[in-house]
Amino acid sequence: MEQTIISKKDLAKRWSVTEEHISTLEAKGILTRTEIGRCTYPMEQVNSVEKSGRTVALEEELFVLRQENNSLKDDIRRLKSVIKSITQTF
């Protein structure tokens, strides 16, 4: 019998991503949970996403966004320091 659904844990293993990433795909509407008790996804949809290549692209996008976010946080820290030093001189 062919598998018709897959659990979040098994799907994360299959795609070599975290379960959090699977949740992100779900939040973006790329995956839709089944209405069956536990968190599962239809294999037909999983196969379609695999064919589109979106599993890898989203992981790369998240990596870039995290790097940009960290860079912006560093900029904010530096700017706060500059503002603090300016206000202390007045």
N, C-alpha and C positions, 0 to 999 in steps of 0.2 A: 504494500500500500504506500502510495506517495504521500510525503509530508505536506500538509496544507497550511500549517501555521508554524511559527517559530517564536520562542521566548526572547525577551530582551537580552537576557544573559547569553543565550546561544547565538543570537544575531551579532552581538558585540564581539564575541569570539570569532565568528565567521568573517567579519569585516576587519578584525584586528583594531577595534576602537573601544572606547570606554562605553559603559552603559549610559553615562551622562551625554555622550555624543549622540547616542540613539534617541535620547529624550530631546535633544536639540533638533534632530531631524523631524521628530514628531511635532515639536512646537512650530517648526517652519512649514508644516503641512506636507512634508515629503513622505512621511510614513503616517499611517492611521492604525490605531489599535483595533483589534477585534473586540467584539462585545462579549467574548468568552471570559469567564472569571478572572484569570490572571493576565498579566501584561504580555500579550502575544500580537504578532503581526502576520498578515496573510502572505504566504510564500509567493503568490503571484505578484504582489506589490514589491516584495523584496527583490525578486528576479528583475522586475522592471527598473528599480532603482540601480541595481548592479549594472544593468545594460547601459543606463544613462551616464554612469561614471560619477554621479553626484556624491557618493560616499567619500571618495578621495578629495574631490574639490572642496567640499565643506570643511574637511579636516585641515586642508591647507589654508582656507580662508580664516578659520579660527586661529591658527598659528600666527598668521600675519596680523590679525586684529589684536591678539594678545601682546605681540611685540609693540605695536603702535600704542596700545594702552599703557604699557610699561614705560615707554619713551615719554608719553604725555605726563605720566605721574612724576617722572624725573624732572621734566620741565617745570611742573607746578612747584615741586620742592625748591628748585633753584630760584624761581621767581619769588616765592614766599621769603626766602632768605634775603634776596636783594631788597624787597620791600621793607623787611624788618630792619635791615641795616640803614636804609634811607630814612625811615621814620625815627630811628634812634639818634640820628645826627641833628634833627630839628628840635 
